[in-house]
Amino acid sequence: MSCTIRSFCTALRQTTKPKSLCKVLKTSVASVSSVASSPTTQIGQCCENGQSCGSNSGFLHATSPAIPTSPSPANHTQVVGKKRKELSPALSERALTTTPSIDSKTYLWSRYNEMKRLVHDLIPPGVCNILNPSTIYANNEVDLDKVDIYGFDYDYTLALYSSALDRMIYDKAREFLVKHYKYPEGISKYDYIPSFAARGLHYDIQKGLLMKIDAFHYIQLGTVYRGLKPVPDEEVLELYGGTHHVPLQEVSGFYGKGPVMKQFMDVFSIPEMTLLAAANDYFNSNGIEYDPGHLFKDVSDAIGMVHIKGYMYKWIMQDLEKYIIRGDETYAVLHRLVSQGKKLFLITNSPFSFVDKGMKYMVGKEWRDFFDVVIVEADKPHFFNNCGKPFRRLDGNGDLQWDKIRSLDKGQIYKQGNLFDFLRLTGWRGSKVLYFGDHLYSDLADLMLRHGWRTAAIVPELEMETRVVNTEQYAQSLTWLQALTGLLERMQMHRDLESKEVLQDWLKEREELRAVTKNLFNPHFGSIFRTCHNPTFFSRRLCRFSDLYMASLSCLLNYDLSYTFYPRRTPLQHEAPLWMDQLCTGCMKTPFLEEMAHIR
């Protein structure tokens, strides 16, 4: 969407030439891939007639209410870089005109319609289909040429699974809940709902509420569910003491678990959230009193039994073709890394027999030849922060050996162990190691914070969310939402009764637009990366614990192994007007930027 925002900003400064907007937009789209390497060229393409992108004289005429300023328009100046120049008399007159002699209501709606026309002209069909779902995104600068060792988790990293697995886990855990924990038979009538839950949600254990929380610990209203039914905003505020903020001590702790809240962070948690919602819904719908804390523990244990008793492993091994997807791409990635002299290792919590069968299916019988070290049943995250468990070796049949481990050798299989011994035996330390995993807490957090490894998060949902962002409906809705928000910010000084009614209409439309953009991702919880305007708690952790993130391991195939990933420099709020990609947002945050340019 940077192409749209950049062009939208240009258009706001050039409303006297609306017919040229599509041309501006197409120029921006064509040059979006060369922004990083050719900033000077990009600035030239963005601006016409030699006007600086930092200039806002036309922008004021197009988007801010005319206000009285200096009594001497002829002496009014604007700042371009370090130089000051006089405005032309015509431009000064436009920028400094007093409020039009029309009623406020008519004036506000005229501004609204003008802005709507600009947005409509800015986004011709298909123009914003520019995001590639195979892109690798950088939170931190990473030079692959300096990475010599690549490490991997197994589940949802080397092996990606089809959505059919979620239904199987849900059905078996529901069966455990009814037969083993003696829950009411009526819960069995609740079938799996694949589109209900989303990764990264929080669950209030005592209140039995599933919700989305943003990076600032605020509950996103409209995304709170008791069972399968949404909780009204008024009730949410009442339940949380008149606020929708969740205090730090109640939010999930470092590994996603807290005394009040738990965050569901991995892909395997989708069936667990759905079963929790179904069981809560049964009790609430039938007026049955129950303890939400007991329900949470029992559902968690039922899901755990699916894994502990080996059901999930058995299903996958019996039908690898049904459950494992994109295995050829995993082989291609490993082959490419090894052929270019990189060292590889595997650290997974899964058992050897399960990993062995899956890797033979994806990579071939000699899959162990790709890896310098293979560690199974590692018990992450404890593997990364506890030095108590020694390594044990497995023979070719997966049986434990009794010998003391003095080295980690290629071709051998090791069980348990700890990272401190791993570092001592291999000498693999610091930023020359890049580890891939899907679980931000169990796989990545300790490695980045404690040990200084490079980390890469696998986020399968990114592929679907990219497809949504690429749709014309999303582009239109988001761009108009941003424009309308800016209009509200600039027009709020109109405080007569009729103006307030107009502004209320705009606020209502803004809420409707927010609902539209949210529902395009997930009708219950929206995008896993963003609330209405803030990053989610999940996004905050993703940025904190991963240097890189991508939809799947296969994204590596699109990059040379000497490639350097550069993160976009996201401006701070006070920096925003200085950055072209965010100029529109910056101007909206500073409505009268030109008049304040002399302030230092």
C-alpha positions as CSV (number, residue, x, y, z in Angstrom):
1,M,0.0,0.0,0.0
2,S,3.0,2.3,0.1
3,C,2.4,3.1,-3.6
4,T,-1.1,4.2,-2.8
5,I,-0.2,6.3,0.3
6,R,2.7,8.0,-1.5
7,S,0.6,8.9,-4.5
8,F,-2.4,9.9,-2.4
9,C,-0.1,12.4,-0.6
10,T,1.1,13.8,-3.9
11,A,-2.5,14.1,-5.1
12,L,-3.5,16.0,-1.9
13,R,-0.9,18.6,-2.8
14,Q,-2.0,18.8,-6.4
15,T,-5.8,19.0,-6.4
16,T,-5.8,21.5,-9.2
17,K,-4.7,18.7,-11.5
18,P,-6.9,15.6,-10.5
19,K,-6.6,14.0,-14.0
20,S,-2.9,13.5,-13.5
21,L,-3.4,11.4,-10.4
22,C,-3.5,8.0,-12.1
23,K,-0.3,8.8,-13.9
24,V,1.4,9.7,-10.6
25,L,0.2,6.4,-9.1
26,K,1.4,4.3,-12.0
27,T,4.8,6.0,-11.8
28,S,5.0,5.2,-8.1
29,V,4.0,1.5,-8.7
30,A,6.5,1.1,-11.4
31,S,9.3,2.4,-9.3
32,V,8.3,0.8,-6.0
33,S,10.9,-2.0,-6.3
34,S,13.7,0.5,-6.7
35,V,12.9,2.8,-3.8
36,A,15.8,1.5,-1.6
37,S,18.4,1.6,-4.3
38,S,17.3,4.9,-6.0
39,P,15.9,7.3,-3.5
40,T,16.8,10.3,-5.6
41,T,15.0,9.0,-8.7
42,Q,12.0,8.1,-6.7
43,I,11.7,11.6,-5.3
44,G,11.9,13.0,-8.8
45,Q,9.1,10.7,-10.0
46,C,6.9,11.5,-7.0
47,C,7.1,15.3,-7.4
48,E,6.2,17.4,-10.3
49,N,7.5,20.8,-11.5
50,G,10.5,20.5,-9.3
51,Q,8.4,20.7,-6.1
52,S,10.0,19.2,-3.0
53,C,8.1,16.3,-1.4
54,G,8.5,18.1,1.8
55,S,6.5,21.0,0.6
56,N,2.9,21.3,1.7
57,S,1.6,24.5,0.2
58,G,-0.7,22.7,-2.2
59,F,-1.6,20.2,0.5
60,L,-2.9,22.9,2.8
61,H,-5.2,24.1,0.1
62,A,-6.5,20.6,-0.6
63,T,-6.9,19.1,2.8
64,S,-6.8,21.6,5.7
65,P,-9.4,24.1,6.6
66,A,-8.4,27.6,5.6
67,I,-7.3,29.6,8.6
68,P,-6.2,33.1,9.2
69,T,-2.5,33.5,9.8
70,S,0.0,36.2,9.1
71,P,-1.6,39.6,8.2
72,S,1.1,40.0,5.5
73,P,0.7,37.2,2.9
74,A,3.3,38.7,0.7
75,N,6.0,38.1,3.4
76,H,4.8,34.5,4.0
77,T,7.6,31.9,3.4
78,Q,7.9,28.2,3.1
79,V,10.9,25.9,3.9
80,V,12.4,23.6,1.4
81,G,15.4,21.8,2.9
82,K,17.6,24.5,4.4
83,K,16.4,27.2,2.0
84,R,13.5,29.7,2.4
85,K,11.7,31.2,-0.6
86,E,8.7,33.5,-1.0
87,L,5.4,32.0,-2.0
88,S,3.8,33.3,-5.2
89,P,1.0,35.8,-4.5
90,A,-1.6,33.4,-5.9
91,L,-0.4,30.5,-3.8
92,S,-0.2,32.7,-0.7
93,E,-3.8,33.8,-1.3
94,R,-4.9,30.2,-1.6
95,A,-3.1,29.0,1.5
96,L,-4.2,31.9,3.7
97,T,-7.8,32.4,2.6
98,T,-10.2,32.8,5.5
99,T,-13.1,30.4,6.0
100,P,-15.5,30.4,3.0
101,S,-18.7,32.4,3.4
102,I,-20.9,29.2,3.3
103,D,-22.4,27.3,6.2
104,S,-20.2,24.8,8.0
105,K,-22.3,21.8,7.0
106,T,-22.0,22.6,3.3
107,Y,-18.3,23.3,3.7
108,L,-17.6,20.0,5.5
109,W,-19.5,17.9,3.0
110,S,-17.8,19.6,0.1
111,R,-14.4,18.7,1.6
112,Y,-15.7,15.2,2.1
113,N,-16.8,14.8,-1.5
114,E,-13.5,16.3,-2.8
115,M,-11.5,13.8,-0.7
116,K,-13.7,10.9,-1.9
117,R,-13.2,11.9,-5.5
118,L,-9.4,11.9,-5.0
119,V,-9.5,8.4,-3.4
120,H,-11.6,7.1,-6.3
121,D,-9.2,8.5,-8.9
122,L,-6.1,7.2,-7.1
123,I,-6.9,3.5,-7.2
124,P,-7.6,2.2,-10.7
125,P,-8.5,-1.5,-10.8
126,G,-5.7,-4.0,-10.0
127,V,-3.1,-1.3,-9.4
128,C,-2.2,-2.4,-5.9
129,N,-1.7,-6.1,-6.5
130,I,2.0,-5.6,-5.8
131,L,2.7,-7.6,-2.7
132,N,4.4,-11.0,-3.3
133,P,3.4,-13.6,-0.7
134,S,6.9,-15.2,-1.1
135,T,8.6,-12.1,0.2
136,I,10.8,-12.3,3.3
137,Y,10.3,-9.3,5.6
138,A,13.0,-7.9,7.9
139,N,12.6,-6.5,11.4
140,N,16.4,-6.2,11.7
141,E,19.2,-6.0,9.1
142,V,20.5,-9.5,8.2
143,D,23.4,-10.2,5.8
144,L,23.0,-13.8,4.7
145,D,26.6,-13.7,3.5
146,K,27.6,-13.7,7.2
147,V,25.4,-16.6,8.1
148,D,27.3,-19.9,8.0
149,I,24.9,-22.1,10.1
150,Y,21.2,-22.7,9.5
151,G,19.0,-24.3,12.2
152,F,15.4,-25.5,11.9
153,D,12.4,-26.5,13.9
154,Y,10.5,-29.4,12.3
155,D,6.7,-28.9,12.7
156,Y,5.3,-26.0,10.7
157,T,8.9,-25.1,9.7
158,L,10.5,-27.9,7.7
159,A,7.1,-29.7,7.5
160,L,4.0,-27.7,6.7
161,Y,0.6,-29.4,7.4
162,S,-2.7,-29.1,5.7
163,S,-5.8,-27.7,7.5
164,A,-7.3,-31.2,7.6
165,L,-5.0,-31.9,10.6
166,D,-6.7,-29.2,12.7
167,R,-10.1,-30.9,12.4
168,M,-8.6,-34.2,13.4
169,I,-7.0,-32.7,16.5
170,Y,-10.2,-31.0,17.5
171,D,-12.4,-34.1,17.0
172,K,-10.1,-36.3,19.1
173,A,-9.7,-33.7,21.9
174,R,-13.5,-33.2,22.0
175,E,-13.8,-37.0,22.3
176,F,-11.4,-37.0,25.3
177,L,-13.2,-34.2,26.9
178,V,-16.5,-36.1,26.8
179,K,-15.4,-39.7,27.4
180,H,-12.3,-39.2,29.7
181,Y,-13.2,-36.0,31.6
182,K,-17.0,-36.8,31.6
183,Y,-18.2,-33.5,30.0
184,P,-21.8,-33.4,28.7
185,E,-22.5,-35.4,25.6
186,G,-24.0,-32.2,24.0
187,I,-20.5,-30.8,23.4
188,S,-20.0,-33.6,20.8
189,K,-22.6,-31.9,18.6
190,Y,-20.3,-28.9,18.1
191,D,-18.4,-29.5,14.9
192,Y,-15.0,-27.9,14.1
193,I,-15.3,-24.3,12.7
194,P,-12.1,-23.7,10.6
195,S,-12.6,-20.0,10.2
196,F,-13.4,-19.1,13.8
197,A,-10.1,-18.6,15.7
198,A,-6.9,-16.9,14.8
199,R,-3.3,-17.2,16.1
200,G,-2.1,-14.8,18.7
201,L,-5.4,-14.4,20.6
202,H,-5.6,-14.1,24.4
203,Y,-7.9,-16.1,26.6
204,D,-9.1,-14.8,30.0
205,I,-9.0,-18.0,32.0
206,Q,-11.4,-17.0,34.8
207,K,-13.9,-15.1,32.7
208,G,-13.9,-17.6,29.8
209,L,-13.4,-14.9,27.2
210,L,-11.4,-15.2,24.0
211,M,-10.1,-11.8,22.6
212,K,-7.6,-9.9,20.6
213,I,-5.2,-7.5,22.4
214,D,-3.1,-4.9,20.8
215,A,0.6,-4.0,21.4
216,F,-0.4,-1.6,24.2
217,H,-2.4,-4.1,26.2
218,Y,-5.8,-2.8,25.0
219,I,-8.6,-5.2,24.1
220,Q,-9.9,-4.6,20.6
221,L,-13.6,-4.0,21.2
222,G,-15.7,-6.1,18.8
223,T,-13.3,-9.1,19.1
224,V,-14.3,-10.4,22.5
225,Y,-16.1,-13.8,22.5
226,R,-17.8,-15.8,25.2
227,G,-18.1,-19.1,23.6
228,L,-19.1,-18.5,20.0
229,K,-21.0,-15.3,20.7
230,P,-19.6,-11.8,20.7
231,V,-19.7,-9.8,24.0
232,P,-21.1,-6.3,23.7
233,D,-18.6,-3.5,24.1
234,E,-20.5,-2.1,27.1
235,E,-20.3,-5.5,28.9
236,V,-16.6,-5.7,28.2
237,L,-16.0,-2.4,29.8
238,E,-18.0,-3.4,32.8
239,L,-16.1,-6.7,33.1
240,Y,-12.8,-4.9,33.1
241,G,-13.6,-2.1,35.5
242,G,-14.7,0.5,33.0
243,T,-11.7,0.2,30.7
244,H,-10.6,-2.1,28.0
245,H,-7.0,-2.0,29.1
246,V,-5.5,-5.2,30.6
247,P,-2.8,-4.5,33.3
248,L,0.7,-5.8,32.7
249,Q,0.6,-8.2,35.6
250,E,-2.5,-9.9,34.1
251,V,-1.4,-10.2,30.5
252,S,0.4,-13.4,29.6
253,G,4.0,-13.7,30.8
254,F,7.2,-14.1,28.8
255,Y,6.3,-17.5,27.4
256,G,2.6,-16.6,26.8
257,K,1.3,-17.9,30.1
258,G,0.1,-15.8,32.9
259,P,-2.1,-16.1,36.0
260,V,-5.1,-14.5,34.3
261,M,-4.4,-14.6,30.5
262,K,-2.9,-17.1,28.1
263,Q,-1.8,-16.2,24.7
264,F,-2.2,-18.9,22.0
265,M,0.9,-18.4,19.9
266,D,1.4,-21.5,17.7
267,V,-0.6,-22.9,14.7
268,F,-1.4,-26.0,16.7
269,S,-3.4,-23.8,19.1
270,I,-6.2,-23.1,16.6
271,P,-8.1,-26.4,17.5
272,E,-7.7,-25.7,21.2
273,M,-9.2,-22.2,21.0
274,T,-12.1,-23.6,18.9
275,L,-12.8,-26.4,21.4
276,L,-12.7,-23.9,24.3
277,A,-15.2,-21.7,22.5
278,A,-17.5,-24.6,21.8
279,A,-17.5,-25.9,25.3
280,N,-18.1,-22.4,26.8
281,D,-20.9,-21.9,24.3
282,Y,-22.6,-25.2,25.3
283,F,-22.6,-24.3,29.0
284,N,-23.7,-20.7,28.5
285,S,-26.4,-21.6,26.0
286,N,-27.9,-24.2,28.3
287,G,-27.6,-22.1,31.5
288,I,-25.3,-24.7,33.1
289,E,-23.1,-23.3,35.9
290,Y,-19.4,-24.3,35.5
291,D,-15.9,-23.2,36.5
292,P,-14.1,-21.5,33.5
293,G,-10.7,-22.3,35.2
294,H,-11.5,-26.0,35.3
295,L,-12.7,-26.0,31.7
296,F,-9.5,-24.3,30.5
297,K,-7.3,-26.9,32.2
298,D,-9.3,-29.8,31.0
299,V,-9.4,-28.6,27.4
300,S,-5.6,-28.0,27.5
301,D,-5.1,-31.5,28.9
302,A,-7.3,-33.0,26.2
303,I,-5.4,-31.3,23.5
304,G,-2.2,-32.4,25.2
305,M,-3.3,-36.1,25.2
306,V,-3.7,-35.9,21.4
307,H,0.0,-35.2,21.2
308,I,1.2,-37.3,24.2
309,K,-0.6,-40.4,23.2
310,G,0.8,-40.0,19.6
311,Y,-2.5,-39.7,17.7
312,M,-1.3,-36.7,15.7
313,Y,1.9,-38.5,14.8
314,K,0.0,-41.6,13.8
315,W,-2.4,-39.8,11.5
316,I,0.4,-38.0,9.7
317,M,2.6,-41.1,9.3
318,Q,-0.4,-43.1,7.9
319,D,-1.2,-40.5,5.2
320,L,1.8,-38.3,4.6
321,E,0.5,-37.2,1.2
322,K,-2.8,-35.9,2.8
323,Y,-1.2,-33.9,5.7
324,I,2.3,-32.8,4.6
325,I,2.3,-30.1,2.0
326,R,5.1,-28.5,-0.1
327,G,7.7,-31.1,0.7
328,D,9.5,-30.6,-2.6
329,E,10.2,-27.0,-1.6
330,T,11.8,-28.2,1.7
331,Y,14.1,-30.4,-0.2
332,A,15.0,-27.6,-2.5
333,V,15.9,-25.3,0.3
334,L,18.1,-27.8,2.2
335,H,19.8,-28.9,-1.0
336,R,20.6,-25.3,-2.0
337,L,22.1,-24.5,1.5
338,V,24.3,-27.6,1.6
339,S,25.5,-27.2,-2.0
340,Q,26.8,-23.7,-1.0
341,G,28.7,-25.0,2.0
342,K,26.3,-24.1,4.8
343,K,26.1,-26.2,8.0
344,L,22.6,-27.4,9.0
345,F,21.1,-28.6,12.2
346,L,17.7,-29.6,13.5
347,I,16.3,-29.1,17.0
348,T,12.7,-30.3,17.4
349,N,10.4,-31.5,20.2
350,S,8.9,-34.2,18.0
351,P,10.1,-37.9,18.3
352,F,12.6,-39.4,16.0
353,S,10.3,-42.0,14.3
354,F,7.9,-39.2,13.3
355,V,10.6,-36.8,12.0
356,D,12.4,-39.7,10.2
357,K,9.3,-40.7,8.3
358,G,8.3,-37.2,7.4
359,M,11.8,-36.2,6.2
360,K,12.1,-39.4,4.1
361,Y,8.9,-38.4,2.4
362,M,10.0,-34.8,1.8
363,V,13.8,-35.1,1.3
364,G,14.6,-38.8,0.7
365,K,16.1,-41.7,2.6
366,E,19.4,-40.1,3.1
367,W,18.0,-36.9,4.6
368,R,20.4,-37.1,7.6
369,D,23.2,-36.4,5.2
370,F,22.0,-32.8,4.9
371,F,22.4,-32.1,8.7
372,D,25.5,-31.8,10.8
373,V,23.5,-32.2,14.1
374,V,20.0,-33.7,14.6
375,I,18.3,-33.3,18.0
376,V,14.8,-34.7,18.8
377,E,12.5,-34.5,21.8
378,A,14.4,-31.4,22.8
379,D,11.8,-30.1,25.2
380,K,11.9,-26.5,24.0
381,P,11.8,-23.8,25.4
382,H,13.5,-25.5,28.4
383,F,16.2,-26.7,26.0
384,F,17.3,-23.1,25.5
385,N,17.3,-21.9,29.1
386,N,18.0,-24.9,31.3
387,C,21.4,-26.7,31.4
388,G,20.2,-29.6,33.5
389,K,19.5,-32.3,30.9
390,P,22.4,-34.0,29.2
391,F,22.4,-35.2,25.6
392,R,21.6,-38.9,24.9
393,R,22.3,-40.7,21.6
394,L,19.8,-42.8,19.7
395,D,20.7,-45.8,17.5
396,G,19.3,-46.3,14.1
397,N,16.2,-47.8,15.5
398,G,15.5,-44.9,17.8
399,D,16.6,-46.7,21.0
400,L,18.4,-44.8,23.7
401,Q,22.2,-45.4,24.2
402,W,24.0,-45.2,27.5
403,D,27.4,-43.7,26.4
404,K,28.5,-40.2,27.5
405,I,28.2,-37.6,24.8
406,R,31.6,-35.8,24.2
407,S,30.8,-34.5,20.7
408,L,27.8,-34.0,18.4
409,D,28.6,-35.9,15.3
410,K,27.1,-35.8,11.8
411,G,24.9,-38.8,11.0
412,Q,24.0,-39.4,14.7
413,I,20.6,-38.7,16.4
414,Y,20.5,-37.0,19.8
415,K,17.7,-36.6,22.3
416,Q,17.0,-34.0,25.0
417,G,20.2,-32.0,25.9
418,N,20.5,-28.3,26.4
419,L,21.7,-25.3,24.4
420,F,24.6,-24.6,26.8
421,D,26.2,-28.0,26.0
422,F,25.2,-27.5,22.3
423,L,27.2,-24.3,22.2
424,R,30.2,-25.8,24.0
425,L,30.3,-28.9,21.7
426,T,29.8,-27.1,18.4
427,G,31.2,-23.6,19.0
428,W,28.3,-22.2,16.9
429,R,27.6,-18.8,18.4
430,G,26.2,-15.4,17.7
431,S,25.0,-13.9,14.4
432,K,26.6,-16.5,12.2
433,V,23.7,-18.8,13.2
434,L,20.2,-18.3,11.8
435,Y,17.4,-20.4,13.3
436,F,13.9,-20.9,11.8
437,G,10.8,-21.7,13.8
438,D,7.1,-21.1,14.0
439,H,6.6,-20.5,17.7
440,L,7.8,-17.1,18.8
441,Y,8.2,-18.1,22.4
442,S,9.4,-21.7,22.3
443,D,11.6,-21.4,19.2
444,L,12.9,-17.9,18.9
445,A,12.7,-15.7,22.1
446,D,15.5,-17.2,24.1
447,L,17.8,-17.6,21.1
448,M,17.6,-13.9,20.3
449,L,17.5,-12.4,23.8
450,R,19.9,-14.7,25.6
451,H,22.2,-16.0,22.9
452,G,22.4,-13.5,20.1
453,W,21.4,-15.9,17.3
454,R,19.6,-14.6,14.2
455,T,16.0,-15.8,14.2
456,A,13.4,-16.2,11.4
457,A,9.7,-16.8,12.1
458,I,7.6,-18.9,9.8
459,V,4.1,-17.3,9.7
460,P,1.9,-19.4,7.3
461,E,-1.0,-16.9,7.8
462,L,1.1,-14.3,6.0
463,E,0.2,-15.8,2.6
464,M,-3.5,-15.5,3.1
465,E,-3.3,-12.0,4.6
466,T,-1.1,-10.9,1.6
467,R,-3.8,-12.0,-0.8
468,V,-6.4,-9.9,1.1
469,V,-4.1,-6.8,1.1
470,N,-3.8,-7.2,-2.6
471,T,-7.5,-7.0,-3.3
472,E,-9.1,-3.9,-4.8
473,Q,-11.7,-3.9,-2.0
474,Y,-9.1,-3.7,0.7
475,A,-7.1,-1.0,-1.1
476,Q,-10.2,1.1,-1.6
477,S,-11.5,0.6,1.9
478,L,-8.2,1.2,3.6
479,T,-7.2,4.3,1.6
480,W,-10.6,5.9,2.2
481,L,-10.4,4.9,5.9
482,Q,-7.1,6.7,6.2
483,A,-8.4,9.8,4.2
484,L,-11.5,10.0,6.3
485,T,-9.5,9.7,9.6
486,G,-7.3,12.6,8.4
487,L,-10.4,14.6,7.4
488,L,-11.9,14.1,10.9
489,E,-8.6,15.2,12.5
490,R,-8.5,18.4,10.5
491,M,-12.1,19.3,10.6
492,Q,-12.7,18.8,14.3
493,M,-12.3,22.5,15.2
494,H,-15.8,23.1,13.6
495,R,-17.9,22.9,16.8
496,D,-21.3,24.3,15.9
497,L,-24.2,21.9,16.2
498,E,-24.6,21.2,12.4
499,S,-20.8,20.5,12.1
500,K,-20.9,18.1,15.1
501,E,-23.7,16.1,13.4
502,V,-21.6,15.8,10.2
503,L,-18.6,14.7,12.2
504,Q,-20.7,12.1,14.0
505,D,-21.8,10.8,10.6
506,W,-18.1,10.5,9.6
507,L,-17.2,8.7,12.8
508,K,-20.0,6.2,12.2
509,E,-18.7,5.6,8.6
510,R,-15.2,5.2,10.0
511,E,-16.4,2.4,12.3
512,E,-18.1,0.7,9.4
513,L,-14.9,0.9,7.3
514,R,-13.0,-0.6,10.2
515,A,-15.4,-3.5,10.3
516,V,-15.1,-4.0,6.5
517,T,-11.3,-4.2,6.6
518,K,-11.4,-6.5,9.6
519,N,-13.9,-8.9,8.1
520,L,-11.8,-9.3,5.0
521,F,-9.3,-11.2,7.1
522,N,-11.5,-13.0,9.7
523,P,-15.0,-11.9,10.5
524,H,-14.5,-12.6,14.3
525,F,-11.0,-11.4,15.0
526,G,-9.6,-9.7,11.9
527,S,-5.9,-9.7,10.9
528,I,-3.4,-11.4,13.2
529,F,-1.1,-8.5,12.7
530,R,-3.2,-5.4,13.4
531,T,-6.2,-4.2,15.4
532,C,-8.1,-1.2,14.1
533,H,-5.0,0.9,13.8
534,N,-2.4,-0.5,16.3
535,P,-0.2,-3.6,15.8
536,T,-1.5,-6.6,17.8
537,F,0.3,-8.1,20.8
538,F,1.3,-10.9,18.3
539,S,2.9,-8.3,16.0
540,R,4.8,-6.8,18.8
541,R,6.3,-10.2,19.8
542,L,7.0,-11.0,16.2
543,C,9.0,-7.8,15.8
544,R,10.8,-8.4,19.1
545,F,11.8,-12.0,18.7
546,S,12.4,-12.4,15.0
547,D,15.0,-10.7,12.7
548,L,13.1,-12.1,9.6
549,Y,9.6,-13.4,9.0
550,M,8.0,-15.2,6.0
551,A,5.1,-17.4,5.0
552,S,7.2,-20.6,4.5
553,L,10.7,-21.8,4.4
554,S,10.5,-21.9,0.6
555,C,10.6,-18.1,0.5
556,L,14.4,-18.5,0.8
557,L,14.5,-19.8,-2.7
558,N,13.8,-16.3,-4.0
559,Y,17.0,-14.9,-2.5
560,D,20.7,-15.2,-3.2
561,L,22.6,-16.5,-0.1
562,S,24.7,-13.3,-0.1
563,Y,21.5,-11.2,0.0
564,T,21.2,-8.5,2.7
565,F,17.7,-7.9,4.2
566,Y,17.2,-4.3,5.1
567,P,14.2,-3.3,7.3
568,R,12.1,-0.4,6.2
569,R,12.9,2.6,8.3
570,T,9.5,3.2,9.9
571,P,9.3,6.8,11.1
572,L,8.6,7.7,14.6
573,Q,5.5,10.0,15.0
574,H,7.7,13.1,15.3
575,E,9.7,12.0,12.2
576,A,6.8,11.2,10.0
577,P,6.7,14.4,7.9
578,L,10.4,13.9,6.9
579,W,9.7,10.5,5.2
580,M,8.2,10.4,1.7
581,D,6.5,7.0,2.1
582,Q,4.7,8.3,5.2
583,L,4.3,11.9,4.2
584,C,0.6,11.7,3.9
585,T,0.3,10.3,7.5
586,G,2.7,12.9,8.8
587,C,0.8,15.8,7.3
588,M,-2.4,14.5,8.7
589,K,-0.8,14.4,12.1
590,T,0.5,17.9,11.7
591,P,-2.4,19.8,9.9
592,F,-0.7,23.2,9.6
593,L,2.8,22.1,9.0
594,E,3.8,25.0,6.7
595,E,2.6,27.7,9.2
596,M,4.7,26.0,11.9
597,A,7.8,25.5,9.7
598,H,9.6,28.5,11.4
599,I,9.3,26.9,14.8
600,R,12.5,25.1,15.9
